[in-house]
Amino acid sequence: MLSAILLFGWDFAMRTYFPEDETPANMASREDAPSARADGAIDVGNGSAGIDAPQVVDVDTALASADRIIIDAPEILGSINPVGGRVDDIDLKTHRQTVEEDSGPIRLMSPAGTPGQHFAQFGWVGEGVALPGADTPWQVIAGDQLAQETPVTLGWDNGQGLSFALRFAIDEHYMLTVSQAVRNTGTGSVALRPYAFINRTSANASKSTWNVHSGPIAASGEGVNFDWDYDEVLEEGPVELGNGTDWVGFTDIYWLSALITQEGQGASGAFRSTGGETYRADLIYDPINVGAGQTVTRTTRLFAGAKESAVLSEYANQGVENFNLAIDWGWFRLIAWPMWQVLIFLFGLLGNFGLAIIGLTLIIRLLLFPIAQKQFHSMAQMRAVQPKMKALQERYKEDKPQLQQEMAKLYKEEKVNPLAGCLPIFIQIPIFFALYKVLLLAIEMRHEPFFGWLRDLSAPDPATILNLFGLLPFDPPGFLAIGVLAVLLGFTMWLQFKLNPAAMDPMQQQIFMIMPWVLMFVMAPFAAGLLLYWISNNVLTLAQQKYLYMRNPQLRMQMEKDREEKLRAAEREKADKAQE
């Protein structure tokens, strides 16, 4: 009853007291000019392109300008806005919005003022000199389309002896390289600070949970910083990361936008709210002096794409510190990472991630087989000394401390370890949680089918029992959306408990009988791939139990004897009630 109250009551309470806000967010606010603040910190404006706060435009309208510079790379399609020199239009060619083949590509970046506002801007900060800003109309001086083989260069002259250039290049994946150059044709030196920032709305961000981070992300020599989320940045004000920032940006579960510092150059990172639900990640280089006749360049890389583990590792090998750790594997990284590599290998062999999960389950069971043998041996020993244990319990039932001493002495004499049977359970916990993280975070699993109705192993089982697998025109509430896989999970776990020796404590017996069906409700909303793993694990455990019972006939005989005693006890109880 308590379990039922928890399952039904939790969902009701969340929907009643914490409803999701479906009101469109206020996406933008008016931009301030870049300037140096009185406290010496750098303010590069809020990056909203001078749009009044209430104004929200659709993407098609915002992209209507014919002057945009097209981006057409192997995995990215989009454009650069020459006004402000912004990268604000990026679609990911190789990732679609839904499981449907014609659902269209994922839109990662969108212009300022649109519902999905998300863009990058590059510029300079200085005093007493005209500098390019968000409204600056840059001129194309080289290239007409950004592609892997053809970079594009934009230029702007301030009419005061300084000419600026932005050179954009892109690789075969998701990395843009932006070189910010300033040439001084005047007679005196000029002090400037190059900067870059990413501005985005949190309205369409992935939900950040206790085990998966979504929001601001940064890296330095100390590792990757997952400490801040959007609400904390809003409440606590600008977050200064200090000098030595390697890269900074925003992450979702599957997507990442990040600015990567030029190697060997000092730069500071920061996060700040820019009003409404918009936030900014800043990367500001140390000051540079541009002498007369000199040209100074700072090169910043912009990653805007999917968090594919192989791609992130490739960039890490190229010198982007800790970039492979942008995927928040968590505490179980030492287990999750090798597990993911095995899954990728099996997928290459079998061509189906569902079969790869089953293959991984088989490998894990084989690796744990020696431990399972010890577990069953321990169970057999416990059954063998059970009569002596019952005798001790009868003899010392009024003296609990003495009973504990005598039982410890019995365990020592018979060389029985009562905790040995728990070891496989404790080993399975980190393995299960690591696989849960893999299925949750690995974008390579996204929209990967198994067979039949299971078209996305990273999503819950869509075939729910209560609407007759979609035949009835309604969607059950989340706590009642019990799919086929959840039922199979409960049934196989029930069979597994039935094969185990019955617990001596009646309360434990009841718990073991109820637990499979409680877990059926609990696990139903989880990814289908995770349930597939658990079902496969249960089936293999059943086969393993059958085999080990054959190898331990004394345990099987004791189980049969226990069942006979239970039947006789039940018959006696029934007869006694009939006589009453």
Summary of the structure (lengths in Angstrom):
residues: 580
radius of gyration: 31.2
end to end distance: 30.6
largest distance: 115.3
contacts: 1831
relative contact order: 0.08
helix: 40%
strand: 24%
